[in-house]
């Protein structure tokens, strides 16, 4: 159990921004952890006895609660309680924190179709059922399957009516392939669940009719991802006899983070990360993106200046992200984010501690489960811009070490969703 933290002194475990405040010579964007090892030998300690800023009462309370490991969940935003935007769906997704990256991405889609969620929910619940010991697990799975099958039969017409007009034929075809049957073979349950949820996810994506909001004018000319994209990141692993290289599939969510995801895809298309080493891997996060030389981020050759992007957070229940401010700064203490730090391999932008709009090219993946970052109740949510999840081989992130090399990151889908790609501009 972590120690209780004093409220009038600085502690890296409880700092509200969770960023290292002084990293010479590059004032950097690394998240603060008790210990940070880098191939550059950068230390995490404050320099020259520098004192941290006093904690607010809220930060003090968070620190104490985290130390006592008492956080169990964060309720919905009070302002939404009286008039929730999606009242039916909020009931459907209640329960234990969702930690599966695929499920998080499915629930993050901007749709409001109760019928399809009623099919999805019991299929997602199979994961919890399989944790039950013995034959009771299969009994619980059977109940999940029957509930999903019944919901599909009763709601098929409503599901089809919710498909985007241009995608109706494809969505209906997918539904016809969705055959939900019972299977008492425990080993066959998880693969079948994955297959069914893939169909459900595809149907739900066919319900999204274009990009549903306007990005603020000041960011409208930046590279924007107006939809989803996927990349494969190939990492060469050193000094590990059990793993030579690994390819991580990462799904990027431009519906909820168009500026952040667009910036990353644009850098991928520039091959910015190819050949770059992993710069931090401490059991808390894996991080990279700090280029060689004095620059702390990507230097746009057209301006010869570091390209930065604003902090971008989508609040659950809202139609568009908030920009330039943390949810704490906005007073949204109880708000849930649409893309939470719930999954092993949650991907987000690193930034300077006190500069919300300083993110450029440094990215990190959170390694769960940490006692400091419990799902649905950690103080990273609302402070850093999540824009994707590792959906394949995510467990191997724990084997990645400082000095391992990203051989390549390649876009495998979603290029058509990238707007204003700067990589095509010469100069």
C-alpha positions as CSV (number, residue, x, y, z in Angstrom):
1,X,0.0,0.0,0.0
2,X,1.3,3.4,-0.9
3,X,2.2,5.8,1.9
4,X,-0.1,8.7,2.8
5,X,1.2,11.8,1.2
6,X,1.7,15.1,3.0
7,X,-0.6,17.9,1.7
8,X,2.0,20.7,1.9
9,X,4.9,19.1,0.1
10,X,5.6,17.9,-3.4
11,X,5.3,14.3,-4.2
12,X,5.7,12.8,-7.7
13,X,3.0,10.2,-6.9
14,X,0.4,12.7,-6.2
15,X,1.2,15.7,-8.4
16,X,-1.9,16.8,-10.1
17,X,-0.4,16.9,-13.6
18,X,1.6,13.6,-13.1
19,X,4.4,15.1,-15.2
20,X,8.1,15.5,-14.3
21,X,8.5,19.2,-13.6
22,X,12.2,19.5,-14.3
23,X,14.0,17.3,-16.7
24,X,17.2,19.0,-17.8
25,X,18.3,19.9,-20.4
26,X,15.0,19.3,-22.2
27,X,12.0,20.4,-20.1
28,X,10.3,17.3,-20.9
29,X,6.9,15.7,-21.1
30,X,7.4,12.5,-19.2
31,X,4.9,11.3,-16.6
32,X,6.2,11.4,-13.1
33,X,6.8,8.0,-11.4
34,X,8.8,7.0,-8.4
35,X,11.8,6.1,-10.6
36,X,12.6,6.9,-14.2
37,X,15.3,5.3,-16.2
38,X,16.2,6.6,-19.6
39,X,19.0,5.9,-22.0
40,X,19.7,9.6,-21.6
41,X,20.1,9.1,-17.8
42,X,17.6,11.8,-17.1
43,X,16.6,11.9,-13.5
44,X,13.2,12.6,-12.0
45,X,14.2,14.4,-8.8
46,X,13.5,18.1,-8.5
47,X,16.7,20.2,-9.0
48,X,18.4,22.4,-6.4
49,X,15.9,21.5,-3.7
50,X,13.1,23.1,-5.7
51,X,9.8,23.0,-3.9
52,X,6.6,21.8,-5.5
53,X,3.5,23.9,-5.5
54,X,1.1,23.5,-2.6
55,X,-1.7,21.0,-3.1
56,X,-5.3,22.0,-3.4
57,X,-7.7,20.4,-1.0
58,X,-9.0,18.2,-3.7
59,X,-5.6,17.0,-4.7
60,X,-4.8,16.3,-1.0
61,X,-8.0,14.3,-0.7
62,X,-7.1,12.3,-3.9
63,X,-3.6,11.6,-2.6
64,X,-4.9,10.2,0.7
65,X,-7.6,8.1,-0.9
66,X,-5.1,6.7,-3.4
67,X,-2.7,5.9,-0.6
68,X,-5.4,4.1,1.3
69,X,-6.5,2.3,-1.9
70,X,-10.2,3.1,-1.2
71,X,-11.2,4.4,-4.6
72,X,-13.8,2.2,-6.1
73,X,-15.5,4.3,-8.8
74,X,-16.5,7.8,-9.9
75,X,-20.2,8.6,-10.4
76,X,-21.6,10.4,-13.4
77,X,-21.4,14.1,-13.6
78,X,-24.1,15.7,-11.4
79,X,-25.1,18.1,-14.0
80,X,-26.0,15.2,-16.3
81,X,-27.9,13.3,-13.7
82,X,-31.1,15.2,-14.0
83,X,-31.2,15.1,-17.8
84,X,-28.7,12.4,-19.1
85,X,-28.1,12.6,-22.8
86,X,-28.3,8.8,-23.2
87,X,-30.4,7.5,-20.3
88,X,-31.1,4.1,-21.7
89,X,-27.5,3.4,-22.7
90,X,-26.1,4.6,-19.4
91,X,-28.0,1.7,-17.7
92,X,-26.8,-0.8,-20.2
93,X,-23.1,-0.1,-19.6
94,X,-23.2,0.1,-15.8
95,X,-21.4,-2.5,-13.8
96,X,-17.7,-3.3,-13.2
97,X,-15.1,-1.0,-15.0
98,X,-14.7,-1.9,-18.7
99,X,-11.0,-2.8,-19.2
100,X,-11.1,-4.6,-22.6
101,X,-9.8,-2.2,-25.3
102,X,-12.2,-3.6,-27.9
103,X,-15.2,-3.0,-25.6
104,X,-14.0,0.5,-24.8
105,X,-13.8,1.4,-28.5
106,X,-17.2,-0.1,-29.2
107,X,-18.8,1.9,-26.4
108,X,-17.0,5.0,-27.5
109,X,-18.7,5.1,-30.9
110,X,-21.0,8.1,-31.2
111,X,-24.3,6.1,-31.6
112,X,-27.5,6.0,-29.7
113,X,-29.2,2.7,-30.6
114,X,-30.4,0.9,-27.5
115,X,-31.3,-2.2,-29.5
116,X,-27.8,-2.9,-30.7
117,X,-26.4,-2.2,-27.2
118,X,-28.8,-4.7,-25.7
119,X,-27.2,-7.4,-28.0
120,X,-23.7,-6.2,-27.3
121,X,-23.9,-6.0,-23.5
122,X,-24.5,-9.6,-22.7
123,X,-21.9,-10.7,-25.2
124,X,-19.4,-8.4,-23.5
125,X,-20.4,-9.9,-20.1
126,X,-19.2,-13.3,-21.2
127,X,-15.7,-12.2,-20.2
128,X,-16.9,-11.8,-16.6
129,X,-18.8,-15.1,-16.8
130,X,-15.7,-17.0,-17.8
131,X,-14.0,-15.9,-14.6
132,X,-16.4,-18.0,-12.6
133,X,-15.0,-21.4,-11.5
134,X,-16.2,-24.7,-12.8
135,X,-19.4,-25.5,-14.7
136,X,-21.1,-22.4,-13.2
137,X,-19.1,-20.4,-15.7
138,X,-20.8,-22.1,-18.7
139,X,-24.2,-21.7,-17.0
140,X,-23.6,-18.0,-16.8
141,X,-22.3,-17.9,-20.4
142,X,-25.5,-19.7,-21.5
143,X,-27.6,-16.9,-19.9
144,X,-25.5,-14.3,-21.6
145,X,-26.0,-16.0,-25.0
146,X,-29.7,-16.4,-24.6
147,X,-30.1,-12.8,-23.6
148,X,-28.1,-11.6,-26.6
149,X,-30.0,-13.9,-29.0
150,X,-33.3,-12.8,-27.6
151,X,-32.3,-9.1,-27.9
152,X,-31.2,-9.7,-31.5
153,X,-34.5,-11.3,-32.5
154,X,-36.5,-8.6,-30.9
155,X,-34.4,-5.6,-31.9
156,X,-33.2,-6.5,-35.4
157,X,-35.6,-4.1,-37.2
158,X,-34.6,-1.2,-34.8
159,X,-30.9,-2.0,-35.4
160,X,-31.3,-1.9,-39.2
161,X,-33.2,1.4,-38.9
162,X,-30.3,2.9,-37.0
163,X,-27.8,2.2,-39.8
164,X,-26.4,5.1,-41.8
165,X,-28.2,5.3,-45.1
166,X,-25.1,4.7,-47.1
167,X,-24.2,1.7,-45.0
168,X,-27.5,0.0,-44.7
169,X,-26.9,-2.8,-47.1
170,X,-23.5,-3.7,-45.5
171,X,-24.9,-3.5,-42.0
172,X,-27.9,-5.7,-42.8
173,X,-25.5,-8.2,-44.4
174,X,-23.4,-8.3,-41.2
175,X,-26.5,-8.8,-39.1
176,X,-27.5,-11.8,-41.2
177,X,-24.1,-13.3,-40.4
178,X,-24.5,-12.8,-36.7
179,X,-25.6,-16.2,-35.5
180,X,-25.6,-16.4,-31.7
181,X,-25.7,-20.1,-30.6
182,X,-24.9,-21.8,-27.3
183,X,-21.7,-23.8,-27.0
184,X,-20.8,-25.8,-23.8
185,X,-17.2,-26.1,-25.0
186,X,-15.4,-23.7,-22.6
187,X,-12.3,-23.4,-24.9
188,X,-14.5,-22.4,-27.8
189,X,-16.4,-19.6,-25.9
190,X,-13.8,-16.9,-26.0
191,X,-13.0,-17.1,-29.7
192,X,-16.7,-17.2,-30.6
193,X,-17.3,-14.2,-28.3
194,X,-14.5,-12.3,-30.1
195,X,-16.0,-13.2,-33.5
196,X,-19.5,-12.1,-32.5
197,X,-18.3,-8.8,-31.0
198,X,-16.3,-8.1,-34.1
199,X,-19.6,-8.3,-36.1
200,X,-21.4,-6.2,-33.5
201,X,-18.6,-3.6,-33.7
202,X,-18.8,-3.5,-37.4
203,X,-22.5,-3.0,-37.3
204,X,-22.2,-0.2,-34.8
205,X,-19.6,1.6,-36.9
206,X,-22.0,1.4,-39.8
207,X,-24.4,3.4,-37.6
208,X,-22.1,6.4,-37.5
209,X,-23.1,8.8,-40.3
210,X,-20.1,10.9,-40.9
211,X,-18.3,13.2,-38.5
212,X,-20.8,14.6,-36.2
213,X,-19.4,18.0,-35.0
214,X,-17.2,20.9,-36.0
215,X,-13.7,21.1,-34.6
216,X,-13.0,24.6,-33.2
217,X,-11.9,27.0,-35.9
218,X,-8.4,27.6,-34.4
219,X,-7.6,23.9,-34.9
220,X,-9.6,23.2,-38.1
221,X,-6.6,23.4,-40.4
222,X,-4.5,21.0,-38.4
223,X,-4.3,17.3,-39.4
224,X,-7.6,15.8,-38.2
225,X,-8.7,12.2,-38.0
226,X,-12.5,12.3,-38.6
227,X,-13.2,8.7,-37.8
228,X,-11.1,5.6,-36.8
229,X,-7.8,4.4,-38.1
230,X,-5.5,1.5,-37.2
231,X,-1.7,1.2,-37.2
232,X,0.8,-1.7,-36.8
233,X,3.8,-0.8,-34.6
234,X,6.7,-3.2,-35.1
235,X,9.1,-3.2,-32.2
236,X,12.6,-4.9,-32.2
237,X,13.1,-6.2,-28.7
238,X,16.7,-6.4,-27.4
239,X,18.1,-8.7,-24.7
240,X,15.0,-10.8,-24.4
241,X,15.5,-14.5,-25.2
242,X,11.8,-15.1,-25.3
243,X,10.8,-12.2,-27.6
244,X,12.7,-10.9,-30.6
245,X,10.2,-8.6,-32.1
246,X,6.5,-7.9,-31.8
247,X,3.8,-6.1,-33.8
248,X,1.2,-4.2,-31.9
249,X,-2.1,-3.3,-33.5
250,X,-3.3,0.1,-32.3
251,X,-6.8,1.5,-33.0
252,X,-6.9,5.3,-33.1
253,X,-10.2,7.1,-32.2
254,X,-10.7,10.3,-34.2
255,X,-14.4,10.4,-33.3
256,X,-13.4,11.4,-29.8
257,X,-10.0,12.9,-30.3
258,X,-9.7,14.2,-33.9
259,X,-6.9,16.7,-33.4
260,X,-4.8,14.3,-31.2
261,X,-5.3,11.3,-33.4
262,X,-4.8,13.3,-36.6
263,X,-1.5,14.7,-35.4
264,X,-0.3,11.2,-34.7
265,X,-1.4,9.7,-38.0
266,X,0.3,12.6,-39.8
267,X,3.5,11.8,-38.0
268,X,3.2,8.2,-38.8
269,X,2.8,9.0,-42.5
270,X,6.0,11.1,-42.1
271,X,7.8,8.0,-40.7
272,X,8.6,10.1,-37.7
273,X,8.7,7.2,-35.2
274,X,10.5,4.7,-37.5
275,X,13.9,3.8,-36.0
276,X,13.2,5.6,-32.7
277,X,14.0,4.0,-29.4
278,X,11.7,3.4,-26.5
279,X,12.7,6.1,-24.1
280,X,10.9,5.0,-21.0
281,X,9.7,1.7,-19.7
282,X,9.3,1.5,-15.9
283,X,6.4,-0.8,-15.3
284,X,4.1,2.2,-15.2
285,X,4.2,3.4,-18.8
286,X,6.1,2.8,-22.1
287,X,7.0,6.1,-23.7
288,X,8.7,7.4,-26.9
289,X,8.5,10.3,-29.3
290,X,11.3,12.6,-28.0
291,X,13.4,13.2,-31.1
292,X,17.2,13.5,-31.1
293,X,18.6,17.1,-30.7
294,X,17.3,20.1,-28.8
295,X,13.7,19.9,-29.9
296,X,11.2,18.4,-27.6
297,X,8.8,17.4,-30.3
298,X,8.1,17.4,-34.0
299,X,9.6,20.4,-36.0
300,X,7.3,21.2,-38.8
301,X,9.6,21.8,-41.8
302,X,7.1,24.3,-43.3
303,X,7.3,26.6,-40.3
304,X,10.6,25.4,-38.7
305,X,8.8,25.4,-35.4
306,X,7.7,22.8,-33.0
307,X,4.1,21.7,-33.9
308,X,2.0,21.5,-30.7
309,X,-1.6,20.5,-30.3
310,X,-4.2,21.4,-27.6
311,X,-5.3,19.2,-24.8
312,X,-8.4,17.4,-26.1
313,X,-10.8,15.5,-23.8
314,X,-14.2,14.0,-24.7
315,X,-16.6,13.9,-21.8
316,X,-19.0,11.1,-21.7
317,X,-22.4,12.4,-22.7
318,X,-21.1,15.4,-24.6
319,X,-21.2,15.8,-28.4
320,X,-17.8,17.4,-28.8
321,X,-14.5,17.4,-26.9
322,X,-13.3,20.2,-24.6
323,X,-10.0,21.8,-25.4
324,X,-7.1,23.4,-23.6
325,X,-8.2,22.6,-20.1
326,X,-8.2,19.6,-17.8
327,X,-11.6,18.5,-16.5
328,X,-10.4,19.5,-13.0
329,X,-9.7,23.0,-14.2
330,X,-13.2,23.1,-15.6
331,X,-14.7,22.0,-12.3
332,X,-15.9,18.7,-13.8
333,X,-14.6,16.6,-11.0
334,X,-17.1,13.7,-11.4
335,X,-17.2,13.6,-15.2
336,X,-16.3,10.4,-17.0
337,X,-14.1,10.5,-20.1
338,X,-15.3,8.8,-23.3
339,X,-11.8,7.3,-23.7
340,X,-10.6,6.4,-20.2
341,X,-7.3,5.0,-18.9
342,X,-9.0,1.7,-18.2
343,X,-7.1,-0.8,-20.5
344,X,-3.7,-2.2,-20.5
345,X,-2.1,-0.3,-23.4
346,X,-4.2,2.9,-23.3
347,X,-2.4,5.3,-25.6
348,X,-2.2,9.0,-24.8
349,X,-0.1,12.2,-25.5
350,X,2.6,13.3,-23.1
351,X,3.0,17.0,-22.4
352,X,4.7,19.5,-20.2
353,X,3.5,19.7,-16.6
354,X,1.9,23.1,-16.6
355,X,1.3,23.6,-20.3
356,X,-1.9,21.9,-21.4
357,X,-1.3,22.7,-25.0
358,X,2.3,21.5,-25.2
359,X,1.8,18.0,-26.6
360,X,3.7,17.4,-29.9
361,X,5.0,14.0,-30.6
362,X,5.7,12.2,-27.3
363,X,3.3,9.4,-26.7
364,X,2.9,6.8,-23.9
365,X,1.0,3.6,-23.2
366,X,-0.3,2.9,-19.8
367,X,0.5,-0.5,-18.2
368,X,-2.4,-1.7,-16.0
369,X,-3.3,-2.6,-13.4
370,X,-1.5,-0.2,-11.1
371,X,-2.7,0.6,-7.6
372,X,-2.3,4.2,-8.6
373,X,-4.4,4.0,-11.7
374,X,-7.5,1.9,-10.9
375,X,-10.0,1.7,-13.8
376,X,-12.8,4.4,-13.6
377,X,-11.1,6.1,-10.7
378,X,-7.6,7.4,-11.6
379,X,-6.4,10.9,-11.8
380,X,-5.0,10.5,-15.3
381,X,-8.5,10.7,-16.8
382,X,-9.3,14.2,-17.8
383,X,-5.7,15.4,-17.6
384,X,-4.2,13.6,-20.6
385,X,-5.6,13.1,-24.1
386,X,-6.3,9.5,-24.8
387,X,-6.7,8.8,-28.5
388,X,-6.4,5.0,-28.9
389,X,-5.8,1.5,-27.5
390,X,-3.5,-1.4,-28.3
391,X,-5.9,-4.1,-29.4
392,X,-3.5,-6.9,-30.3
393,X,-0.5,-8.2,-28.4
394,X,-1.0,-5.6,-25.7
395,X,0.3,-7.9,-23.0
396,X,3.8,-7.8,-24.6
397,X,4.1,-4.1,-23.9
398,X,5.3,-5.2,-20.4
399,X,8.3,-6.8,-22.1
400,X,9.3,-3.7,-24.0
401,X,12.4,-2.0,-22.5
402,X,14.3,1.3,-22.8
403,X,16.5,1.0,-25.9
404,X,14.2,-1.3,-27.8
405,X,13.6,0.1,-31.3
406,X,10.4,0.9,-33.1
407,X,11.3,-0.5,-36.5
408,X,8.1,1.0,-38.1
409,X,4.6,2.2,-37.5
410,X,2.4,1.7,-40.6
411,X,-1.1,2.8,-41.2
412,X,-3.2,-0.2,-42.1
413,X,-6.7,1.4,-42.3
414,X,-8.4,4.8,-42.0
415,X,-6.2,7.0,-44.2
416,X,-9.4,8.3,-45.9
417,X,-10.4,9.7,-42.5
418,X,-7.3,11.9,-42.3
419,X,-8.1,15.6,-43.2
420,X,-5.5,18.3,-43.8
421,X,-2.5,15.9,-44.0
422,X,0.6,18.0,-43.7
423,X,2.9,15.2,-44.7
424,X,1.9,15.8,-48.3
425,X,3.1,19.4,-48.2
426,X,6.6,19.7,-49.5
427,X,9.1,21.7,-47.4
